[in-house]
Amino acid sequence: MAAEPIPPITLPPIQDPQQEGEWLRVALQTWLDQEFIPESINQNIAQRAAQIFVRQRLEGENDLGSLVIAIVTEMQAFDFRETFFSEFAVANAVSDLILDSLGIDRCCGQ
């Protein structure tokens, strides 16, 4: 049985960039704080990832896979030396948070 490719996930067009960015920033910072320990750098990571996400969305990018790749690419410039996280962990967390918010089960790609 061949593995089925995961279908692309397209987000609805952005309605309220400020609200969407703030939701993502808060959700991501909460996730970062719970994953290890609350650190001040988590606020900077969440802020930066949310900025990248909203800017990409405002430019018309609604494909979740492309948004995740953009976060990985742009977060490479972020200084992660003070944290256990990496750009990949942050981008994956963003993807998971969005899938959860859409009610999409991420374990099985459905």
N, CA, C and O atoms as a GROMACS GRO file, in nm:
protein
  440
    1MET      N    1   0.084  -0.118   0.000
    1MET     CA    2   0.000   0.000   0.000
    1MET      C    3   0.088   0.124   0.000
    1MET      O    4   0.167   0.145   0.092
    2ALA      N    5   0.076   0.205  -0.102
    2ALA     CA    6   0.158   0.325  -0.116
    2ALA      C    7   0.110   0.433  -0.018
    2ALA      O    8  -0.009   0.446   0.009
    3ALA      N    9   0.205   0.508   0.032
    3ALA     CA   10   0.170   0.618   0.122
    3ALA      C   11   0.103   0.728   0.040
    3ALA      O   12   0.150   0.766  -0.067
    4GLU      N   13  -0.006   0.777   0.093
    4GLU     CA   14  -0.076   0.887   0.025
    4GLU      C   15  -0.008   1.018   0.060
    4GLU      O   16   0.024   1.041   0.177
    5PRO      N   17   0.015   1.104  -0.038
    5PRO     CA   18   0.071   1.235  -0.003
    5PRO      C   19  -0.030   1.314   0.079
    5PRO      O   20  -0.151   1.303   0.058
    6ILE      N   21   0.019   1.393   0.170
    6ILE     CA   22  -0.070   1.475   0.251
    6ILE      C   23  -0.123   1.587   0.161
    6ILE      O   24  -0.044   1.658   0.099
    7PRO      N   25  -0.254   1.602   0.154
    7PRO     CA   26  -0.307   1.707   0.068
    7PRO      C   27  -0.266   1.845   0.120
    7PRO      O   28  -0.255   1.864   0.241
    8PRO      N   29  -0.245   1.940   0.031
    8PRO     CA   30  -0.210   2.074   0.078
    8PRO      C   31  -0.324   2.133   0.159
    8PRO      O   32  -0.441   2.107   0.131
    9ILE      N   33  -0.290   2.211   0.256
    9ILE     CA   34  -0.390   2.276   0.340
    9ILE      C   35  -0.387   2.425   0.307
    9ILE      O   36  -0.287   2.493   0.327
   10THR      N   37  -0.500   2.473   0.257
   10THR     CA   38  -0.512   2.614   0.220
   10THR      C   39  -0.596   2.685   0.324
   10THR      O   40  -0.709   2.646   0.354
   11LEU      N   41  -0.539   2.791   0.380
   11LEU     CA   42  -0.610   2.870   0.480
   11LEU      C   43  -0.704   2.967   0.409
   11LEU      O   44  -0.676   3.009   0.297
   12PRO      N   45  -0.814   3.004   0.474
   12PRO     CA   46  -0.898   3.107   0.414
   12PRO      C   47  -0.821   3.239   0.408
   12PRO      O   48  -0.731   3.261   0.489
   13PRO      N   49  -0.853   3.326   0.314
   13PRO     CA   50  -0.782   3.454   0.306
   13PRO      C   51  -0.786   3.528   0.439
   13PRO      O   52  -0.883   3.518   0.514
   14ILE      N   53  -0.681   3.602   0.467
   14ILE     CA   54  -0.670   3.673   0.596
   14ILE      C   55  -0.777   3.782   0.604
   14ILE      O   56  -0.795   3.860   0.510
   15GLN      N   57  -0.848   3.785   0.716
   15GLN     CA   58  -0.955   3.883   0.738
   15GLN      C   59  -0.907   3.997   0.828
   15GLN      O   60  -0.925   4.114   0.796
   16ASP      N   61  -0.847   3.960   0.939
   16ASP     CA   62  -0.804   4.059   1.038
   16ASP      C   63  -0.659   4.029   1.075
   16ASP      O   64  -0.632   3.954   1.169
   17PRO      N   65  -0.564   4.089   1.000
   17PRO     CA   66  -0.422   4.057   1.020
   17PRO      C   67  -0.375   4.079   1.164
   17PRO      O   68  -0.298   3.999   1.217
   18GLN      N   69  -0.421   4.187   1.228
   18GLN     CA   70  -0.377   4.215   1.364
   18GLN      C   71  -0.425   4.106   1.460
   18GLN      O   72  -0.350   4.060   1.545
   19GLN      N   73  -0.551   4.067   1.445
   19GLN     CA   74  -0.608   3.964   1.532
   19GLN      C   75  -0.540   3.829   1.508
   19GLN      O   76  -0.507   3.758   1.602
   20GLU      N   77  -0.519   3.794   1.382
   20GLU     CA   78  -0.457   3.666   1.349
   20GLU      C   79  -0.313   3.661   1.402
   20GLU      O   80  -0.270   3.560   1.457
   21GLY      N   81  -0.240   3.771   1.384
   21GLY     CA   82  -0.103   3.778   1.432
   21GLY      C   83  -0.095   3.769   1.583
   21GLY      O   84  -0.007   3.702   1.638
   22GLU      N   85  -0.188   3.837   1.650
   22GLU     CA   86  -0.188   3.836   1.796
   22GLU      C   87  -0.225   3.698   1.848
   22GLU      O   88  -0.166   3.650   1.945
   23TRP      N   89  -0.324   3.634   1.784
   23TRP     CA   90  -0.361   3.497   1.824
   23TRP      C   91  -0.240   3.404   1.812
   23TRP      O   92  -0.210   3.327   1.904
   24LEU      N   93  -0.171   3.413   1.699
   24LEU     CA   94  -0.057   3.324   1.678
   24LEU      C   95   0.055   3.353   1.777
   24LEU      O   96   0.116   3.261   1.830
   25ARG      N   97   0.082   3.481   1.802
   25ARG     CA   98   0.189   3.518   1.895
   25ARG      C   99   0.161   3.461   2.034
   25ARG      O  100   0.249   3.402   2.096
   26VAL      N  101   0.038   3.479   2.082
   26VAL     CA  102   0.002   3.431   2.216
   26VAL      C  103   0.005   3.278   2.221
   26VAL      O  104   0.059   3.220   2.315
   27ALA      N  105  -0.053   3.214   2.119
   27ALA     CA  106  -0.057   3.067   2.117
   27ALA      C  107   0.083   3.008   2.111
   27ALA      O  108   0.114   2.911   2.181
   28LEU      N  109   0.168   3.068   2.028
   28LEU     CA  110   0.304   3.017   2.014
   28LEU      C  111   0.385   3.040   2.141
   28LEU      O  112   0.458   2.952   2.185
   29GLN      N  113   0.372   3.159   2.200
   29GLN     CA  114   0.447   3.184   2.324
   29GLN      C  115   0.401   3.089   2.435
   29GLN      O  116   0.484   3.040   2.512
   30THR      N  117   0.272   3.063   2.443
   30THR     CA  118   0.220   2.969   2.543
   30THR      C  119   0.281   2.831   2.519
   30THR      O  120   0.323   2.764   2.613
   31TRP      N  121   0.284   2.789   2.393
   31TRP     CA  122   0.340   2.658   2.359
   31TRP      C  123   0.489   2.652   2.396
   31TRP      O  124   0.535   2.555   2.456
   32LEU      N  125   0.564   2.756   2.360
   32LEU     CA  126   0.708   2.760   2.390
   32LEU      C  127   0.731   2.754   2.541
   32LEU      O  128   0.818   2.680   2.589
   33ASP      N  129   0.652   2.833   2.616
   33ASP     CA  130   0.668   2.837   2.762
   33ASP      C  131   0.636   2.701   2.826
   33ASP      O  132   0.698   2.662   2.924
   34GLN      N  133   0.539   2.630   2.770
   34GLN     CA  134   0.500   2.501   2.827
   34GLN      C  135   0.595   2.389   2.786
   34GLN      O  136   0.610   2.290   2.857
   35GLU      N  137   0.657   2.405   2.671
   35GLU     CA  138   0.741   2.298   2.616
   35GLU      C  139   0.866   2.276   2.703
   35GLU      O  140   0.904   2.161   2.729
   36PHE      N  141   0.929   2.384   2.746
   36PHE     CA  142   1.044   2.372   2.838
   36PHE      C  143   1.015   2.455   2.962
   36PHE      O  144   0.945   2.411   3.053
   37ILE      N  145   1.069   2.575   2.965
   37ILE     CA  146   1.042   2.665   3.077
   37ILE      C  147   1.014   2.803   3.018
   37ILE      O  148   1.069   2.838   2.914
   38PRO      N  149   0.930   2.882   3.086
   38PRO     CA  150   0.907   3.018   3.036
   38PRO      C  151   1.037   3.097   3.039
   38PRO      O  152   1.102   3.109   3.143
   39GLU      N  153   1.075   3.150   2.925
   39GLU     CA  154   1.196   3.233   2.914
   39GLU      C  155   1.158   3.359   2.837
   39GLU      O  156   1.068   3.356   2.752
   40SER      N  157   1.227   3.469   2.866
   40SER     CA  158   1.192   3.595   2.799
   40SER      C  159   1.213   3.586   2.648
   40SER      O  160   1.143   3.652   2.571
   41ILE      N  161   1.310   3.504   2.604
   41ILE     CA  162   1.336   3.493   2.460
   41ILE      C  163   1.216   3.432   2.386
   41ILE      O  164   1.198   3.456   2.267
   42ASN      N  165   1.132   3.355   2.457
   42ASN     CA  166   1.015   3.297   2.392
   42ASN      C  167   0.923   3.405   2.336
   42ASN      O  168   0.861   3.388   2.232
   43GLN      N  169   0.916   3.517   2.407
   43GLN     CA  170   0.834   3.630   2.362
   43GLN      C  171   0.889   3.681   2.228
   43GLN      O  172   0.812   3.710   2.136
   44ASN      N  173   1.020   3.692   2.217
   44ASN     CA  174   1.082   3.742   2.093
   44ASN      C  175   1.061   3.643   1.977
   44ASN      O  176   1.034   3.682   1.864
   45ILE      N  177   1.073   3.515   2.008
   45ILE     CA  178   1.054   3.411   1.905
   45ILE      C  179   0.910   3.417   1.853
   45ILE      O  180   0.887   3.419   1.732
   46ALA      N  181   0.814   3.421   1.946
   46ALA     CA  182   0.673   3.422   1.908
   46ALA      C  183   0.639   3.548   1.828
   46ALA      O  184   0.565   3.542   1.730
   47GLN      N  185   0.692   3.660   1.871
   47GLN     CA  186   0.668   3.787   1.802
   47GLN      C  187   0.721   3.780   1.658
   47GLN      O  188   0.651   3.820   1.564
   48ARG      N  189   0.842   3.731   1.642
   48ARG     CA  190   0.904   3.725   1.510
   48ARG      C  191   0.829   3.628   1.418
   48ARG      O  192   0.802   3.661   1.303
   49ALA      N  193   0.796   3.511   1.468
   49ALA     CA  194   0.725   3.412   1.387
   49ALA      C  195   0.589   3.466   1.344
   49ALA      O  196   0.548   3.447   1.230
   50ALA      N  197   0.519   3.533   1.435
   50ALA     CA  198   0.387   3.589   1.402
   50ALA      C  199   0.400   3.698   1.296
   50ALA      O  200   0.317   3.708   1.206
   51GLN      N  201   0.505   3.781   1.306
   51GLN     CA  202   0.529   3.886   1.206
   51GLN      C  203   0.550   3.825   1.067
   51GLN      O  204   0.491   3.870   0.969
   52ILE      N  205   0.633   3.723   1.060
   52ILE     CA  206   0.661   3.656   0.932
   52ILE      C  207   0.531   3.598   0.876
   52ILE      O  208   0.499   3.615   0.758
   53PHE      N  209   0.457   3.530   0.962
   53PHE     CA  210   0.333   3.464   0.920
   53PHE      C  211   0.234   3.566   0.863
   53PHE      O  212   0.180   3.547   0.754
   54VAL      N  213   0.211   3.675   0.936
   54VAL     CA  214   0.113   3.774   0.893
   54VAL      C  215   0.160   3.842   0.764
   54VAL      O  216   0.080   3.866   0.674
   55ARG      N  217   0.288   3.874   0.755
   55ARG     CA  218   0.338   3.938   0.633
   55ARG      C  219   0.318   3.848   0.511
   55ARG      O  220   0.275   3.893   0.405
   56GLN      N  221   0.349   3.720   0.528
   56GLN     CA  222   0.328   3.624   0.419
   56GLN      C  223   0.180   3.616   0.381
   56GLN      O  224   0.146   3.612   0.262
   57ARG      N  225   0.094   3.615   0.480
   57ARG     CA  226  -0.051   3.609   0.456
   57ARG      C  227  -0.098   3.734   0.383
   57ARG      O  228  -0.180   3.726   0.292
   58LEU      N  229  -0.047   3.851   0.424
   58LEU     CA  230  -0.087   3.976   0.359
   58LEU      C  231  -0.039   3.980   0.214
   58LEU      O  232  -0.099   4.046   0.129
   59GLU      N  233   0.070   3.908   0.185
   59GLU     CA  234   0.121   3.900   0.048
   59GLU      C  235   0.043   3.796  -0.033
   59GLU      O  236   0.073   3.774  -0.151
   60GLY      N  237  -0.058   3.734   0.029
   60GLY     CA  238  -0.144   3.643  -0.044
   60GLY      C  239  -0.111   3.496  -0.031
   60GLY      O  240  -0.171   3.412  -0.100
   61GLU      N  241  -0.016   3.461   0.058
   61GLU     CA  242   0.019   3.320   0.076
   61GLU      C  243  -0.078   3.255   0.173
   61GLU      O  244  -0.085   3.293   0.290
   62ASN      N  245  -0.153   3.158   0.123
   62ASN     CA  246  -0.251   3.089   0.208
   62ASN      C  247  -0.222   2.940   0.221
   62ASN      O  248  -0.295   2.870   0.291
   63ASP      N  249  -0.117   2.891   0.156
   63ASP     CA  250  -0.081   2.749   0.166
   63ASP      C  251   0.000   2.727   0.293
   63ASP      O  252   0.106   2.788   0.311
   64LEU      N  253  -0.049   2.641   0.381
   64LEU     CA  254   0.016   2.621   0.511
   64LEU      C  255   0.160   2.571   0.495
   64LEU      O  256   0.249   2.616   0.568
   65GLY      N  257   0.183   2.479   0.400
   65GLY     CA  258   0.319   2.430   0.379
   65GLY      C  259   0.415   2.541   0.340
   65GLY      O  260   0.528   2.546   0.389
   66SER      N  261   0.371   2.629   0.252
   66SER     CA  262   0.456   2.742   0.210
   66SER      C  263   0.479   2.840   0.324
   66SER      O  264   0.588   2.896   0.336
   67LEU      N  265   0.378   2.859   0.407
   67LEU     CA  266   0.393   2.948   0.523
   67LEU      C  267   0.495   2.891   0.621
   67LEU      O  268   0.577   2.964   0.676
   68VAL      N  269   0.491   2.760   0.642
   68VAL     CA  270   0.586   2.695   0.733
   68VAL      C  271   0.728   2.709   0.680
   68VAL      O  272   0.821   2.738   0.755
   69ILE      N  273   0.745   2.687   0.549
   69ILE     CA  274   0.878   2.701   0.488
   69ILE      C  275   0.929   2.845   0.501
   69ILE      O  276   1.047   2.867   0.527
   70ALA      N  277   0.840   2.941   0.483
   70ALA     CA  278   0.880   3.082   0.497
   70ALA      C  279   0.928   3.111   0.639
   70ALA      O  280   1.026   3.183   0.659
   71ILE      N  281   0.859   3.054   0.739
   71ILE     CA  282   0.900   3.076   0.878
   71ILE      C  283   1.036   3.012   0.903
   71ILE      O  284   1.123   3.074   0.965
   72VAL      N  285   1.055   2.888   0.855
   72VAL     CA  286   1.187   2.823   0.871
   72VAL      C  287   1.295   2.909   0.809
   72VAL      O  288   1.397   2.936   0.871
   73THR      N  289   1.273   2.953   0.686
   73THR     CA  290   1.373   3.030   0.612
   73THR      C  291   1.407   3.161   0.682
   73THR      O  292   1.524   3.194   0.702
   74GLU      N  293   1.304   3.236   0.719
   74GLU     CA  294   1.328   3.368   0.778
   74GLU      C  295   1.375   3.360   0.923
   74GLU      O  296   1.446   3.449   0.969
   75MET      N  297   1.336   3.255   0.995
   75MET     CA  298   1.381   3.243   1.134
   75MET      C  299   1.527   3.197   1.143
   75MET      O  300   1.585   3.198   1.251
   76GLN      N  301   1.586   3.156   1.030
   76GLN     CA  302   1.727   3.117   1.033
   76GLN      C  303   1.815   3.235   1.074
   76GLN      O  304   1.925   3.216   1.125
   77ALA      N  305   1.766   3.357   1.052
   77ALA     CA  306   1.843   3.476   1.090
   77ALA      C  307   1.829   3.507   1.239
   77ALA      O  308   1.901   3.591   1.292
   78PHE      N  309   1.737   3.440   1.306
   78PHE     CA  310   1.713   3.464   1.449
   78PHE      C  311   1.823   3.396   1.530
   78PHE      O  312   1.867   3.286   1.496
   79ASP      N  313   1.866   3.460   1.638
   79ASP     CA  314   1.970   3.403   1.725
   79ASP      C  315   1.906   3.310   1.828
   79ASP      O  316   1.848   3.355   1.927
   80PHE      N  317   1.919   3.181   1.804
   80PHE     CA  318   1.858   3.081   1.892
   80PHE      C  319   1.955   3.033   2.000
   80PHE      O  320   1.925   2.934   2.067
   81ARG      N  321   2.070   3.098   2.020
   81ARG     CA  322   2.169   3.048   2.115
   81ARG      C  323   2.119   3.043   2.258
   81ARG      O  324   2.165   2.961   2.338
   82GLU      N  325   2.023   3.132   2.293
   82GLU     CA  326   1.975   3.138   2.432
   82GLU      C  327   1.858   3.043   2.458
   82GLU      O  328   1.796   3.051   2.564
   83THR      N  329   1.828   2.955   2.364
   83THR     CA  330   1.709   2.873   2.379
   83THR      C  331   1.734   2.732   2.327
   83THR      O  332   1.830   2.707   2.254
   84PHE      N  333   1.646   2.641   2.366
   84PHE     CA  334   1.654   2.503   2.317
   84PHE      C  335   1.589   2.488   2.180
   84PHE      O  336   1.609   2.388   2.112
   85PHE      N  337   1.512   2.589   2.139
   85PHE     CA  338   1.435   2.579   2.016
   85PHE      C  339   1.519   2.611   1.893
   85PHE      O  340   1.628   2.666   1.902
   86SER      N  341   1.465   2.574   1.777
   86SER     CA  342   1.527   2.606   1.648
   86SER      C  343   1.417   2.657   1.557
   86SER      O  344   1.299   2.654   1.592
   87GLU      N  345   1.457   2.706   1.439
   87GLU     CA  346   1.357   2.753   1.343
   87GLU      C  347   1.262   2.641   1.302
   87GLU      O  348   1.145   2.666   1.272
   88PHE      N  349   1.312   2.517   1.300
   88PHE     CA  350   1.227   2.404   1.262
   88PHE      C  351   1.121   2.376   1.369
   88PHE      O  352   1.005   2.352   1.337
   89ALA      N  353   1.162   2.378   1.496
   89ALA     CA  354   1.067   2.356   1.605
   89ALA      C  355   0.959   2.464   1.605
   89ALA      O  356   0.841   2.435   1.628
   90VAL      N  357   1.000   2.588   1.580
   90VAL     CA  358   0.905   2.700   1.580
   90VAL      C  359   0.806   2.684   1.464
   90VAL      O  360   0.686   2.699   1.483
   91ALA      N  361   0.857   2.655   1.345
   91ALA     CA  362   0.770   2.641   1.228
   91ALA      C  363   0.674   2.524   1.244
   91ALA      O  364   0.556   2.534   1.208
   92ASN      N  365   0.722   2.412   1.299
   92ASN     CA  366   0.635   2.297   1.322
   92ASN      C  367   0.527   2.330   1.425
   92ASN      O  368   0.412   2.288   1.411
   93ALA      N  369   0.566   2.405   1.529
   93ALA     CA  370   0.468   2.444   1.631
   93ALA      C  371   0.360   2.533   1.569
   93ALA      O  372   0.241   2.516   1.598
   94VAL      N  373   0.400   2.627   1.484
   94VAL     CA  374   0.304   2.714   1.416
   94VAL      C  375   0.207   2.629   1.335
   94VAL      O  376   0.085   2.648   1.342
   95SER      N  377   0.260   2.534   1.259
   95SER     CA  378   0.176   2.446   1.179
   95SER      C  379   0.077   2.369   1.267
   95SER      O  380  -0.042   2.363   1.235
   96ASP      N  381   0.126   2.312   1.376
   96ASP     CA  382   0.040   2.234   1.466
   96ASP      C  383  -0.069   2.322   1.528
   96ASP      O  384  -0.185   2.280   1.538
   97LEU      N  385  -0.032   2.443   1.570
   97LEU     CA  386  -0.130   2.534   1.632
   97LEU      C  387  -0.240   2.571   1.532
   97LEU      O  388  -0.357   2.578   1.569
   98ILE      N  389  -0.201   2.595   1.408
   98ILE     CA  390  -0.299   2.631   1.306
   98ILE      C  391  -0.389   2.512   1.273
   98ILE      O  392  -0.511   2.527   1.263
   99LEU      N  393  -0.330   2.394   1.258
   99LEU     CA  394  -0.411   2.274   1.232
   99LEU      C  395  -0.510   2.250   1.346
   99LEU      O  396  -0.627   2.218   1.324
  100ASP      N  397  -0.462   2.266   1.470
  100ASP     CA  398  -0.550   2.250   1.585
  100ASP      C  399  -0.666   2.351   1.580
  100ASP      O  400  -0.781   2.316   1.607
  101SER      N  401  -0.633   2.476   1.544
  101SER     CA  402  -0.736   2.580   1.542
  101SER      C  403  -0.839   2.554   1.433
  101SER      O  404  -0.953   2.598   1.444
  102LEU      N  405  -0.799   2.482   1.329
  102LEU     CA  406  -0.890   2.448   1.219
  102LEU      C  407  -0.964   2.316   1.244
  102LEU      O  408  -1.050   2.276   1.167
  103GLY      N  409  -0.927   2.250   1.355
  103GLY     CA  410  -0.990   2.122   1.386
  103GLY      C  411  -0.941   2.008   1.299
  103GLY      O  412  -1.013   1.910   1.279
  104ILE      N  413  -0.819   2.021   1.247
  104ILE     CA  414  -0.763   1.918   1.161
  104ILE      C  415  -0.674   1.827   1.244
  104ILE      O  416  -0.584   1.874   1.314
  105ASP      N  417  -0.699   1.696   1.236
  105ASP     CA  418  -0.621   1.598   1.312
  105ASP      C  419  -0.484   1.587   1.245
  105ASP      O  420  -0.474   1.542   1.131
  106ARG      N  421  -0.379   1.627   1.315
  106ARG     CA  422  -0.247   1.631   1.252
  106ARG      C  423  -0.173   1.499   1.257
  106ARG      O  424  -0.073   1.482   1.187
  107CYS      N  425  -0.219   1.403   1.338
  107CYS     CA  426  -0.146   1.277   1.348
  107CYS      C  427  -0.158   1.194   1.220
  107CYS      O  428  -0.066   1.120   1.184
  108CYS      N  429  -0.270   1.207   1.154
  108CYS     CA  430  -0.295   1.118   1.040
  108CYS      C  431  -0.312   1.194   0.909
  108CYS      O  432  -0.343   1.134   0.806
  109GLY      N  433  -0.291   1.323   0.912
  109GLY     CA  434  -0.301   1.403   0.791
  109GLY      C  435  -0.443   1.418   0.738
  109GLY      O  436  -0.462   1.454   0.622
  110GLN      N  437  -0.542   1.392   0.822
  110GLN     CA  438  -0.682   1.406   0.775
  110GLN      C  439  -0.737   1.541   0.812
  110GLN      O  440  -0.852   1.572   0.781
   0.00000   0.00000   0.00000
